[in-house]
Structure formats: structure tokens, C-alpha cells
Amino acid sequence: MKERGLMLNADMVRAYREDRKTNTRRPVRENLKALFDWLGGDINEKDALIGEIGISIVKNIERLNESTNRTYKYSGLLAYCAEYPEEGYAEVTCPYGLPGDIVYIREQMRVVDLRQINFGVTEIKVRYEADGQISDWIKYPERLKEMPIPGNCLSNGGFKEASRDRAVITNIRVERVQDISEQDAMGEIASTPIDSRYVVQQEFKPLWQSIYGTWDENPWVWVIEFKRIQPQQVGA
């Protein structure tokens, strides 16, 4: 099973490590927007019926290939119109995985030291921006093209071998970003609001706009719920 990464900024990493960050929303990629508009109703069409999208997690079920009229085994996600499931199911792929999958937390980190050991292997130490912790020596993967330079931040949240945290995905669903509940918003943001009744408008909406800038368009999003796994020591 491929272990995927989930990028969190320094504030979010702190919230995750304090068991306050429990879910995240990520925009649906362009290749699925038309399908989800069809299943859930396009808000830009005047007479469209706006509904919910259901997501089923299936394992090793038989599906029919209509072009060949042959059946095949399928495991993964099926999307459907929640109000009219009889209209059919479509196979979809969430880039963040499936419930039960383990993801590693990608976070901002800065190279603080570097050394060369036998056979040209490079090892580095990093400082995690979330709390200033410094890792032990970590073998820098040969697959990476970026040159580790002391003092520089590693791009794209570093690399898997330097990740301190893992999470298990507990649920995946699809919804419009503005459908987020106040409770879910509490598990999205990094801060702890004084009043839990207005978290969406006062905390989550500005956060979403600062990253994606697409609140008014009310885009489809993947909702990934996860549970923290005990942190591990990085390096030797």
C-alpha cells in the first residue's frame, strides 16, 4: 500500500499534535469537478437541483464494464447522488487515500546540518518549524533532486523519512466547502475559538480564502477525517 503525505503548516502541526486538528478539506481536482457537478447539481445552473454526493467504500465487488459487457473486481470509492442512488455509481479516486490508510504528516522543516558518509551518502539534521525540535541524522533520499543546504527550508514539506507523525484516515466524503459544520470547523483550524457558534465565518472562511481564494464559488472539496498516531523518533 502506498503511503501518502498530507501537508500541514506549522500552526496546523501544533494543533494536530495537541489532538485538535482532526480533519482537513482539500479542493477536488479539475478532472472530477464535472462529475460531481452532475451528481450533486451545478450551483451555476439556474434550475439545477442541488443535492449531496454519497461516497461508498467498497472492496472486491463485481462491476460491469458496459463497453465490453464483462464484469471485473473493483476496490475503492464509488460516488453517487445521495438523493437518487438508483441513477448509478461512478468510480472515483481520492488522492489522499482511503479509510484505514496511513498518511505521513509533511511539515515545514529547515536544514541545520549536513554531512557526507560512506559511498557518498548524504545525511542531514532538520529543525521542525512547528516547535523548533531538531532531528537526529537522517539519510537524505537519492530520489530527491533538491540540494539540501544548511539554513534553507526544504520545499514541499520535506520528505517522508523526515516525517515525525503519522495519521490514520477514519473517513472520506465529498461536500461543498460552505457546507462545513461549526463542529468540523473546530477540528480544521489551528486556534481555539472563544465562541464555537461562529467558527465557520470568523475562523475557517478567512483561512480557506487565504489559501485557495475560492469561497464564493463554493467548490467541491474532499473531507478527510483522521486520527493521530503516536509520534515517532526521526533519525538514528
Buried (B, 14 or more C-beta within 10 A) or exposed (E): EEEBBBBBBBBBBBBBBEEBBBBBBBBBEEEBBEBBBEBBBBBEEEEEEEEBBBBEBEEEBEBEEEEEEEEEEBEBBBBBBEBEEEEEBBEBEBEBBBBEBBBBBBBBBBBEBBEEEEEEEBBBBBBBBBEEEBBEBBBBEEEBEEEBEEEEBBEEBBBEBBBBBBBBBEEBBBBBBBEBEBEBBBBBBBEEBEEEEEBBEBBBBEBBEEEBEEBEEBBBBBBBBBEBBEEEEBBE
